[in-house]
Amino acid sequence: MNGLEIIYLIGAAAVGVLAGMIIELSIDAQTIADLKQINHKLRLENEQLKKKPEVIEIVDRRTEGQEIDYSQKW
């Protein structure tokens, strides 16, 4: 291998790495844009859910009909 071939191989490797980085950046940019859009939708949904509180009613029927004496020592 002479010096010209080594320079050619290094140049080809640099062009390949640069092309790969550009392709990866374009793919990642689309993914990031999609994730931002989903994040925005979820933030809006979260804000809507915070505005109206959910009411949960708990009915305990285990002690129905039994009188409990709360004055006794436990």
N, C-alpha and C positions, 0 to 999 in steps of 0.2 A: 504494500500500500504506500502510495506516495502522499505527499502533503495535500495535493489537490483533492484526492479521493476522501481524505479525512475531513477536509473542510466541507466537501459536498455532503458527506454523511451527517455531520453536525448540523449543517443548514437544513437538510431534509428532516432531521429529528426536531429541530426547533420549529419548523413550519408545521409539522404534525402535532406537536404539543400545543402550539398556538391555535390551530384549527380545532383541536379537541376542547380547549378551554372556551373558545367562542361558542361551540355547539352546546357545551354543558351550561354555559351562562344563559343562552337563549332558552334552553329547556327549563332551567331553574327559575328564570324570570316568569315564565308562564305558570309554573307551579306556585310561585309566590303570589302572583296576581290572583289565582284561583283561591288560595288560602286567605288572602285579604278579603275577598268578596264573601267567602263563607263566614269569616270572623265578623264582618260587618252585619251580616244577616243574624248571626247569633247574638250580637250585642243588642240589636233592635228587639229581638224576641225576648231577651233577658229584661230589657227595660219595660216591655209590655207586661211581663209576668210580675215584675216588682210593683207595678201600679195597682194591681188587684190582688190582695192577699187571699190565700186559700184558707178556708175555714174548715177545720176538721172537728167533728163532734165525736167524743168518746163516751160510749154508754157501757157502764159496768153493771152487769146483771148478776154477778156472783153473790152479792149481798142483798138481793131483793127479798123483802119479807123478813129479814133478820135485823134486829136492833143491835147496834154495836155500842157498847159502853166505853166512851172515850175517857172517862174519868179514872179508869183503873190504871195501875202502874204496870208498865211493860217491863 
